[in-house]
Amino acid sequence: MEFKSGLQHCFFVILIGLILSVVAEGGIAQDSAVPDGEPLYMTRCASCHQANGEGISGVFPPLNEVDWVTGDKGRLIRLVLDGVMGPLQVGDMVYTGAMPPWKTFLNDQEMAALLTYIRTAWDNDASAVTENEVRLVREATNDRKKAWTTEELEDEINQGIPGSFGFIISPRDTTGTN
C-alpha cells in the first residue's frame, strides 16, 4: 500500500514541478521559430516594393494603402504564391513589372507572417493572414504552373479563402479602387 501512495506522491511532486515551471516561464512554451514578417519583407520584397512600401513608379506597385494588399486575402495569397504578369493598375498608374512566384521559397507560416506584415505595415490596417488560410489557398491552387494575370485575380472565382468563411470577415473587393 505504501508503494502505491509513494508513486502517487512522486507523480504529484512531478506534476506540481511542471505546473510551476510553466508559470515561471510565463505560460506554455511557445514555438520560438515563428517567423517575423518584417525581415522576410526586407529580404524578399523591399528591393522592388521599397522599404517604405511605396514601390517604383510605373514598374513595381506600392503596397501601402492599396486594396490589392488590404482587400481580399485570398487574392493576395494567390498573387504571392504564383506571382503575377502583365499590366497591373493601381489608382491611375499602370505597373508593368512582373512578380515572381514565392510558393517554393516560403512555407505557409512564412507566407502568413510576410502577408500579415504588409497588411499591417506603414498606413495599412488590415487583418492578419493565418497559416491555415495560406494552406487552404495553396492546396486549392497547387496545380497552377503559371503566374496570374490581373484579369484572373479580379475574377470572383479567384478570390476568397477556399473552404472557409473568410468572405464574411474580409469581403471581396467591390469598390473598384485598385
N, C-alpha and C positions, 0 to 999 in steps of 0.2 A: 504494500500500500504506500509506503514511503517513497518507493521508486517512482510511482505514478505522480505523486504530489511533487517530487523533486523535478521531474520532467516538466510538469505544469509550471512550476516556479521558474525554471530555466527559460521556457518559452515566453512566459510573462516578462521576464527581465529583457530578453532579446527584443520583444515587441515594443516595450517601453523605450528601449535604446533607439530603435528605428524611428519611432514617433518623435523623440527628442531631436534626433539628427535632422529630420525633415523640418521641424520647427526652427532649429538653429540655422539651417540653410535658407530660411525664408520661404519655404514651400517645397513642393515636389520638384525634384531635379528637372530642369528644362534642357532641351536639346540646344547646346551652345553652338551647334553648327548651322542654325537658321541663318540664311544669308541676308545681308543688308543690301537693299536695292540701290542705294546711292553709289557705292563703289562699282557695282555691276554697270550702272548707267555710265559712270565716268570712264570705264574701260571699254565698254561696248558701243555706246551711243553718242557720247559727247563730241566725238570728232566730226560727226555730221550735224547733229542737232544742237551742239554747243553746250557748254556747262550751264548756261542760263536758260536752256530750253527754247531759245529764240530761233534756232535753225539758221540756214544760209539762204538768203533771198533768192527765189526762183529755182533753187536746187533741192534743198532739204527743208521740209516744212517745220514750223515751230511746233512745240509740244505744250506750250504754255497757253492756257485758256482757249483750247481748241477742242471741239466736240469729238474729233477723231480719237482723242485721248480721254476726255472726261465723260463722253457719251457711252454708248453701248459697249459693255465689257467684252462680249463675245466677238464683236467685230475687231476690237483692239487685239485680243488674244490671237485671232486668226491672222491678222496683219503681221504681228511679230513672229508667230510660229513659221509662216510660209513666205513672208516678205510681200512686197507689192511692186508692180511695174506699171509703167505708163503714167500719164499725167494725173496729178492729184490736186484738186482745187481746195484751198483753204482761204476763206474770205474772198477777196478779189484777186488773189495771187495763185497762179498755176505753178506747181513744182514738178520738175522733170527727173529728179534723181531717183534711182531705183533703190529699194531697201532689200537687203539680203534676208534670207530665212534664218531664223535663230533656233529652230526646233532641234537640231542635232547638237547645238552648243550649250543650251540651257535646259536643265531639268525643270520639272513642274514647280518645285519650290523656288528655284532661282528666278524663273519666269514670273511667278506671282510676286516675289519681292521687287523685281525690276518694275513691273507694271504698277504695283502699288506705289512705288516711289514716284513715277512720273505722273500718276493720277493725283498725288498729294503735294508735289513739289511746286515751287515758285508761287503762282497765284491760283493753282488748281486746288479744288476742294471736292474731290470725288471719292467714292467708296473704294475700299481695298479690293484687290483681286486675290482670291484664295487659290491655294494649290489644287483643290478639288475642281474649281472652275477651269483652271488650265488643263487639268487631266481630262475633263469631260470634252472640252473643245479639241484637244489633241487626239483623243480617241475617235471623235466624230470626223475628223479631217485627216486621219492617219494615212489614207491612200493618196492624198494630194501630192503631186510631184512638181507643181509649178507655182510661181508667185501669183498672188491675187491681182486682179485689176480693180480699180476704184468702182467700176460698174458692178462687179461681182460683190464687193463688200457693201455696196449700198443696197443690194437686193436683200429684202427682209429674210429670205431663207438662210442667208449667211450672217445672221446676227443672232444675238442671244446665246445663252448657255444651254446646250442640248441636255435634256433630261433633268432640268432644274426649273425652279420658279424664279430665276433671276430676272425675268422680264417684269416681274411685279416690283422688284427693288430698283432695278435700273432699266427703265423702259427704253424701247428702241427710239432712235432719233427720228423725230418727225418735224423738226424745226427747219431743216434745210440750211443750217447755219455753217456748214462746212465750207 
